[in-house]
Amino acid sequence: MAINSPNYKRSLLLVAIIVLAIGGFVSSGLFGLNWDFVSRILRIPVTSKIQSQIPEPQNVRVVSEESVVINVVNKVSPAVVTVGITQTASSNLGDLFQFDPFNQLSPLDLTPTPSPSQNAEQDIGSGFVVASDGLIVTNKHVVADTLGKYRIITKDNKTYDVTKIYRDPVNDLAILKINASGLPVVEMGDSSKIQVGQLAIAIGTALGEFRNTVTTGVVSGIGRGITAGSPLEGAAEKLDNVIQTSAAINPGNSGGPLLNSSGQVVGVNTAVSQEGQNIGFALPINVIRDAITNFNQTGQFNRPYLGVRYKTVTKDVAILNDVPEGAYIMDVIQGSPADKAGIQVQDIITNIDGTRLSGTNAELSSLISNKKVGDTLDITLDRDGKTITVKLVLGNQADQ
């Protein structure tokens, strides 16, 4: 039969009508026919039955996330500690009330001042163990009071006196030493591999009261610049390249670990935004790793030291004032490497070792932090419109 013949076309039409009619009967259930009956006859599994055996994706995600958080907490929390302080009350009997900078909930403490013979103890921050023989990392602003006596409380409620404190002169970082052995330690991750959106878990002593509090969120930003500490205590400092997270970081969480889903420390919780909700910040762990390496080798924090105070001249400011981009020198520390090299106030450093101070390399402090103590630098600067090149050897911040 020819394909284009009238009889062939009529045959195709008839087959189509029969198929549609059978489908209608089966779908309507006439004569006891249905798709379940047809599937048994033809031994074809019904699609709805296949789908019913597949678990809901949302339930799988929730259970998985809960398990991850629980596993991380069980793994890391034994190595998270609380930092406390013991202070002797003021001997001024005329003061009926006192200002307590460590009371994060109510800085103005409207309670009678304890008698001079009493010691006031309070939990003020968090930390985590990085060496089993008693090295603990926390924030520098947590232990800013050089007259206070600090103590460490572990998860199992053991208390240790802090015997030594090493404060980083550049970062908001401190290492505490206690006399202990066999302590559980954290595992450090790689903060250079952090991605926005990944899971973030924070552990610490929230509000200086609730020990081993766990909060979760995501990494909501990287490469941020903030000012950490309390201006009232004179401990505020600018920090560059910090991690932003939506995991709740409350006063008292400072110094605790920020963790990834593998239970590795990727940051040190440092500050919380007072102007927004669910915005906290943490120092990248790679900065801490380098500091600990230096500390273990030398017993102190070795940081490259230039010896200037400066203000960054951005592209917009440079165009507006007809000056080059760079670091405008506001002050030169006497006897510093910058002073010895002849750098002066009002100079603008424009280039270091062939790298221009502009765009992503605009911050002088970031470029210096990538150098080492003792490195020799070729520095190009602008002085009253003239280009000058000087050489200097970076000093050690710890010697200042």
C-alpha positions in Angstrom: 0.0 0.0 0.0 1.5 3.3 -1.0 2.2 5.8 1.8 0.4 8.6 0.0 -2.6 6.5 -1.0 -6.0 7.3 0.3 -6.4 3.8 1.9 -3.1 4.2 3.9 -4.2 7.6 5.3 -7.6 6.2 6.3 -5.9 3.2 8.0 -3.7 5.6 10.1 -6.7 7.7 11.1 -8.6 4.6 12.1 -5.6 3.4 14.3 -5.4 6.8 16.0 -9.2 6.8 16.8 -8.9 3.3 18.3 -5.9 4.3 20.5 -7.7 7.5 21.7 -10.9 5.5 22.5 -8.9 2.9 24.5 -7.1 5.7 26.4 -10.4 7.3 27.2 -11.9 4.0 28.5 -8.9 3.3 30.7 -8.7 6.8 32.1 -12.5 6.8 32.9 -12.4 3.4 34.4 -15.1 1.9 32.1 -15.4 -1.8 31.9 -13.0 -2.1 35.0 -10.1 -0.9 32.9 -7.5 1.5 34.5 -3.9 2.2 34.3 -3.0 0.0 37.2 -4.6 -2.9 35.5 -2.8 -2.1 32.2 0.5 -1.8 34.0 0.1 -5.2 35.6 -0.7 -6.8 32.3 2.2 -5.1 30.5 4.4 -5.3 33.6 5.2 -1.6 33.5 5.6 0.3 36.9 3.2 3.1 37.4 5.0 6.6 37.5 3.1 7.7 40.5 4.3 4.7 42.5 7.9 5.4 41.5 7.6 9.0 42.6 6.0 8.0 45.9 9.2 6.0 46.8 11.4 9.2 46.4 11.8 11.1 49.7 11.0 14.8 49.7 14.2 16.8 48.9 13.4 19.4 51.5 13.3 16.8 54.3 16.6 15.4 53.2 18.2 18.9 53.2 16.9 19.7 56.7 18.0 16.4 58.2 21.4 16.7 56.6 22.0 20.3 57.8 21.0 19.4 61.4 23.4 16.5 61.3 26.2 18.6 60.1 25.7 21.2 62.8 25.4 18.6 65.5 28.5 16.8 64.4 30.5 20.1 64.2 29.4 21.1 67.7 30.2 17.7 69.2 33.6 17.8 67.6 34.7 21.4 68.4 32.9 22.6 71.5 35.2 20.7 73.9 38.0 23.0 72.6 36.0 26.2 73.0 36.6 28.1 76.3 35.3 31.0 78.2 37.5 33.9 79.1 36.8 35.5 82.5 38.3 38.3 84.5 38.7 39.0 88.2 38.8 42.7 89.1 39.4 44.3 92.5 36.6 46.8 93.3 37.4 50.5 93.5 38.7 51.7 96.8 36.8 54.9 96.5 34.0 54.4 99.1 32.3 57.5 97.9 31.3 55.9 94.6 27.9 54.3 95.1 27.6 53.2 91.4 30.2 52.1 88.9 30.7 51.9 85.2 31.4 48.4 84.1 32.7 48.2 80.5 32.5 44.4 80.6 28.8 44.3 81.4 27.6 44.2 77.7 23.9 44.1 78.6 24.0 47.2 80.8 27.2 49.1 80.8 25.9 51.4 83.5 25.7 49.1 86.5 23.3 50.6 89.0 24.4 48.3 91.9 26.4 49.3 94.9 30.2 49.1 94.4 31.6 46.1 96.2 33.8 46.8 99.2 37.6 47.1 98.5 38.3 43.6 99.9 35.9 42.0 97.4 36.8 40.7 93.9 34.3 40.9 91.1 34.4 37.9 88.6 32.8 38.0 85.2 32.8 36.1 82.0 33.8 38.5 79.2 34.7 36.6 76.1 35.5 33.4 74.4 38.5 31.6 73.0 39.6 28.2 71.6 42.5 25.9 72.2 45.2 25.7 69.5 47.8 23.6 71.5 47.1 20.9 74.0 49.7 22.3 76.4 47.5 25.4 77.0 47.8 27.9 74.1 44.5 29.7 73.6 43.5 32.2 70.9 41.1 35.1 71.6 40.6 38.7 70.6 43.0 41.4 71.9 40.1 43.6 73.0 38.8 40.8 75.2 42.0 41.0 77.3 42.7 44.7 76.9 42.7 45.5 80.6 46.4 45.1 81.5 45.6 45.3 85.3 42.9 42.6 85.2 43.5 39.0 86.3 42.2 36.6 83.7 41.1 33.0 83.9 40.0 30.3 81.5 36.9 28.0 82.0 36.7 24.9 79.8 33.5 23.2 78.8 33.8 20.7 81.6 33.9 23.6 84.1 37.6 23.4 84.9 39.2 26.7 85.7 42.7 27.8 84.9 44.6 31.0 85.7 46.1 32.8 82.7 49.8 32.9 83.3 50.9 34.9 80.2 49.2 37.1 77.6 50.7 37.9 74.2 48.9 40.7 72.4 49.3 41.2 68.7 50.3 44.8 68.1 48.6 44.9 64.6 45.6 42.6 64.7 42.8 42.2 67.2 44.4 39.0 68.4 45.9 37.6 71.6 47.4 34.3 72.7 46.8 33.2 76.3 48.9 30.6 78.1 47.6 28.4 80.9 49.3 25.6 82.8 47.5 22.5 81.4 48.1 19.4 79.3 46.1 17.0 77.1 43.6 19.7 76.2 41.4 19.1 73.1 42.4 21.3 70.2 40.6 22.8 67.2 41.4 22.0 63.5 42.2 25.1 61.4 40.8 25.5 57.9 41.8 27.7 55.0 40.1 31.0 55.0 41.3 31.8 51.5 38.8 29.1 50.2 35.7 30.7 51.9 32.8 31.3 49.6 29.8 33.6 50.1 26.8 31.5 51.0 28.6 28.6 52.7 27.4 27.4 56.1 28.9 29.3 59.1 28.7 28.1 62.8 29.7 30.2 65.8 30.4 28.9 69.3 31.0 31.2 72.3 29.8 32.6 75.6 26.9 34.8 74.4 26.3 38.0 76.4 29.1 36.9 78.9 26.6 34.5 80.5 25.5 31.6 78.3 28.6 29.4 77.8 29.0 27.3 74.6 26.1 28.9 72.8 25.8 27.8 69.2 24.5 30.0 66.4 24.3 29.3 62.7 24.1 31.2 59.4 26.1 31.7 56.3 29.1 33.6 55.1 27.4 36.7 53.8 30.5 38.7 52.7 34.2 38.6 52.5 37.0 41.3 52.4 35.1 43.7 54.6 36.7 46.6 56.6 35.5 47.3 60.1 36.4 49.1 63.3 36.5 46.6 66.2 36.6 47.2 70.0 35.1 49.9 72.2 35.9 53.5 71.6 35.0 54.1 75.3 37.9 51.9 76.3 40.3 53.3 73.8 40.7 49.9 72.2 39.1 50.6 68.8 41.1 49.6 65.7 40.5 49.3 62.0 40.6 45.8 60.6 40.8 44.9 56.9 39.7 41.8 55.0 37.4 40.4 57.7 34.6 37.8 57.1 31.0 38.9 57.3 28.5 36.3 58.6 24.8 36.1 59.4 25.5 33.7 62.3 24.5 35.6 65.4 27.6 37.0 67.2 26.7 38.6 70.5 28.8 40.4 73.0 30.8 37.7 74.8 31.2 35.7 71.5 34.3 37.7 70.8 37.3 35.4 70.5 35.3 32.3 69.7 35.6 30.2 66.6 33.7 30.6 63.3 33.5 27.1 61.8 32.7 25.6 58.4 30.7 22.5 57.8 33.7 20.2 58.3 34.3 21.6 61.8 37.4 23.6 60.8 38.0 27.0 62.2 37.9 29.6 59.4 37.7 32.7 61.5 37.8 34.3 65.0 34.6 36.0 65.9 35.4 39.6 66.5 32.6 42.1 66.3 28.9 42.6 65.8 27.2 45.4 63.9 25.2 47.7 66.3 23.4 49.2 63.3 21.9 46.1 61.7 20.6 42.6 62.5 22.4 39.3 61.7 25.6 41.0 60.7 28.8 39.8 62.5 32.5 39.8 61.6 35.4 37.4 62.1 39.1 37.6 61.5 40.3 35.1 58.8 42.0 32.1 60.3 44.9 32.4 57.9 46.0 35.6 59.6 45.9 33.8 63.0 47.7 30.8 61.5 50.6 33.0 60.4 50.7 34.7 63.8 50.8 31.4 65.7 53.6 30.2 63.4 55.6 33.3 64.2 54.8 33.0 67.9 55.8 29.3 68.1 59.1 30.2 66.4 60.0 33.3 68.3 57.8 33.5 71.4 56.4 36.8 70.2 54.4 38.4 67.4 56.8 39.4 64.6 55.1 41.9 62.3 56.7 44.0 59.6 56.9 47.6 60.8 57.1 50.7 58.6 56.4 53.4 61.1 53.8 55.8 59.6 50.3 57.0 60.0 48.5 57.6 56.7 45.3 58.2 54.9 44.5 56.5 51.6 44.1 58.8 48.6 41.5 57.1 46.4 41.1 57.8 42.7 38.2 60.3 43.3 40.2 62.2 45.9 43.3 62.2 43.7 41.4 63.7 40.8 39.7 66.3 43.0 43.0 67.4 44.5 45.3 66.9 41.5 47.5 64.5 43.3 48.5 60.8 42.6 46.7 57.9 44.3 48.5 56.3 47.2 49.1 56.7 51.0 49.2 60.3 52.2 51.6 60.4 55.2 50.1 62.1 58.2 52.8 61.2 60.7 56.2 59.5 60.8 57.3 57.7 64.0 60.7 58.9 65.1 63.4 56.3 64.7 61.2 54.1 62.6 62.3 52.6 59.3 60.3 55.2 57.4 62.0 58.0 59.4 65.5 56.5 58.7 64.7 56.3 55.0 63.8 60.0 54.9 60.0 59.7 54.4 58.3 62.9 55.4 54.8 64.1 56.5 52.7 65.1 53.4 54.6 62.6 51.2 52.4 60.3 49.1 53.6 56.8 48.8 52.6 55.7 45.3 54.5 52.4 44.6 56.1 49.6 46.7 58.4 47.1 44.9 56.7 47.8 41.6 53.1 47.6 42.9 51.0 50.7 42.6 48.9 51.8 45.5 45.6 51.9 43.7 42.5 49.7 43.1 42.6 46.5 45.0 46.1 47.4 46.2 45.2 50.8 47.6 45.8 50.0 51.2 49.4 50.5 52.4 48.9 48.3 55.5 47.8 45.3 53.3 50.9 45.5 51.2 53.2 45.8 54.2 51.5 42.9 56.0 52.4 40.6 53.0 56.1 41.4 53.6 58.4 40.0 56.3 60.5 41.6 59.0 63.9 42.5 57.5 62.7 42.8 53.9 64.2 45.6 51.8 61.6 47.7 50.0 61.9 50.1 47.0 59.4 52.8 47.7 58.3 55.5 45.3 56.7 58.6 46.7 55.4 61.9 45.5 56.7 65.0 47.3 55.3 68.4 46.1 54.9 67.0 42.6 58.4 65.4 42.4 58.9 61.7 42.2 61.4 60.3 44.8 62.6 56.7 45.3 63.9 55.5 48.7 65.0 52.1 50.1 64.2 50.9 53.6 64.4 47.8 55.7 61.2 46.8 57.5 61.5 46.6 61.2 59.7 44.4 63.8 56.5 45.7 65.4 57.3 43.7 68.5 60.4 45.7 69.1 58.5 49.0 69.3 
